[in-house]
């Protein structure tokens, strides 16, 4: 549970430094990243976060996986849905995704135990 708080605190602290010191291009990218996950005309935020989680698993970015697990959970994603998401990532990414799948389920378990 501490590692979840540490992850969130580190991410927030690092984002504050980037927002303070980053150049205009960096700030535009971060703004676009934030904006793209908002409800759209045809795709809602929950679905976009699920897509982000699949992409993060296939790209093998543990920080991104953790972030999207948190966001999916905040958007109401259920455990059964997470396993469907994980299976899509596994099919798209192949067996190289398995270590990230393992870490994702452990992170999800920890997250579910603190709420």
N, C-alpha and C positions, 0 to 999 in steps of 0.2 A: 504494500500500500504506500509505503514511503517513496518507492521508486516512481509511482504514478504522480505523486505530488511533486517530487523532484523534477520529473520530466516536464510537468506543466509550469513549474516555477522557472526552470532553466529556459524553456521556450519563451515565456513571457519576458524574462530579463534580457535575453538575446534579441528578441524582437524590438524591445525598447531601445537598445543600443543601435540597432540597424535603423530604426525610425529616426533616431537623433542624428546619426552620423552618415547614413547612406546618402548617395547622390540621387538625383531626380529619377534616373532610370530604375534604380533599385526600388525606390518608393512607388513608382508606377507599376512595377512587376508585383509587388506585395499587394497593392490596391486591386490589381486585376485578379490576383489569386483569391483575394477575399470576395470580390464581386462575383466571380464565376460560380460560386457555390450557393448563391442566393436563389430563391425560388425563381424559376423562369416561366415563360409562357406555356411550356409543355412539360418540363421536367422539374419536379420539386427538389427541395434541398436534401431531403433524405436520400432520394435516388442518386443525386449528384455525389453525396458523400460515399454512398455505396460504390459508385463508379470509381471515385478517388481511392477507395480502399483496394479495389481490385488492381488498379493501375500501380499503386504503391507496392503491393505484394509482388506483382510481376516484375517491377523495377527493383525490387529487393531493398527498399528503404525502410528500415525499422522505425526511424523517427516518424516518417510519414504514415506508416501503418498504425503506429500508436495514436497519432493525432486523429486519423480517420476513424479508428475504433472509438475513441472518445466522442467525436462528433456524431458518428452513427448512433451511438448509445444515447446521446442527447436528443437526437431526432426520433428516438423511439424504436430503433432496430432491436428486434428480439433475437435471442440466442439461435433459434432455428434459421433465421435470416442470415446471421453471421456465417453459419456453416455453409449456406448456399453461396454466399459471397466468396468464402474461402475456396470452395470447390470450383467456382468459375476461375479464380486466380490460379488454382492448381492445374486446371485443364489448359488455360492459356499459356501459363508460364512453364509448365512441366515440373519435373521432380526437383529442379533447383529451388523451387518455391517452398519445399517442405521445411527447411530450417526456419524460414520466416513464418510459415503456418504454425509451427510449434510455438514460437515466441508470441505470435498473435493470440493463440488460445490461452496461453498463460497470462498474458496481459489482460485479456478480456475477463478471465476468471478473477484476477485481482481487482479489476474495476468493478465487477459485479458484487464483490465482497465488501466494498466500501460504501455502496449506495444502499 
